[in-house]
Amino acid sequence: MKVKSSIERGAQYLCTKVGDVVTAIEQIGVVKGLPMWEVERLTGEGARKRMIVPARSLLPLQTAGAPSPG
C-alpha cells in the first residue's frame, strides 16, 4: 500500500537518522501508518549503502538560489 508523501524518487534529502545526504529510491511500504522509503547514501570511496527509513526522517535540501526563510 502506498501513502502519498512529499518525497520524490531520485531527489536528495538530508536523513536525520544518519546525518548524511541520501537519494530516495522508492517507497517500499507503510509501517504503523508511516511511509517507508528505500534510500541510498555514498560511503567512503564511492561505495553505496541502501537502507530503509521513515519518510519523516527525510528533510529536503535547500537549493542554492533559494532565499532562506526568516
C-alpha positions in Angstrom: 0.0 0.0 0.0 1.4 3.4 -1.0 0.8 6.6 1.1 1.0 10.0 -0.6 4.1 11.9 0.7 6.1 14.8 -0.5 9.2 12.6 -1.1 10.2 12.3 -4.7 12.1 9.4 -6.3 15.6 10.3 -7.3 15.7 13.5 -5.2 18.3 14.1 -2.5 17.4 14.6 1.2 19.1 15.0 4.5 18.5 11.9 6.5 18.2 12.8 10.2 18.8 9.2 11.2 22.3 9.1 9.8 23.0 12.8 9.4 24.0 12.4 5.8 22.7 13.2 2.3 20.8 10.3 0.7 19.0 9.7 -2.6 15.4 8.5 -2.4 15.0 5.2 -4.4 11.3 4.2 -3.8 8.6 3.9 -1.3 8.6 0.3 -0.1 5.6 0.1 2.2 3.9 1.5 5.2 4.7 0.7 8.9 2.3 2.0 11.6 0.8 4.5 9.1 4.2 5.9 8.1 5.5 5.6 4.6 8.9 3.9 4.5 11.5 4.7 1.8 14.5 2.9 0.5 17.3 5.4 0.3 20.9 5.2 -0.9 23.9 7.0 0.5 27.5 7.2 -0.6 30.1 5.9 1.9 33.8 6.1 1.6 35.5 5.7 -1.8 32.2 5.6 -3.8 30.6 2.6 -2.1 26.9 2.8 -1.9 24.7 1.7 1.0 21.0 1.2 0.9 18.7 1.4 3.9 15.0 1.8 4.7 13.9 4.9 6.7 10.6 6.5 7.5 9.6 9.5 5.3 9.5 11.8 8.3 13.3 11.4 8.7 14.0 12.8 5.3 14.4 16.6 5.1 14.6 18.4 1.7 17.9 20.0 0.9 17.8 23.8 0.3 18.5 24.8 -3.2 21.5 27.2 -3.8 19.5 30.1 -5.2 16.5 29.9 -2.9 16.2 32.6 -0.2 16.4 31.4 3.4 13.2 31.7 5.5 13.2 34.4 8.1 
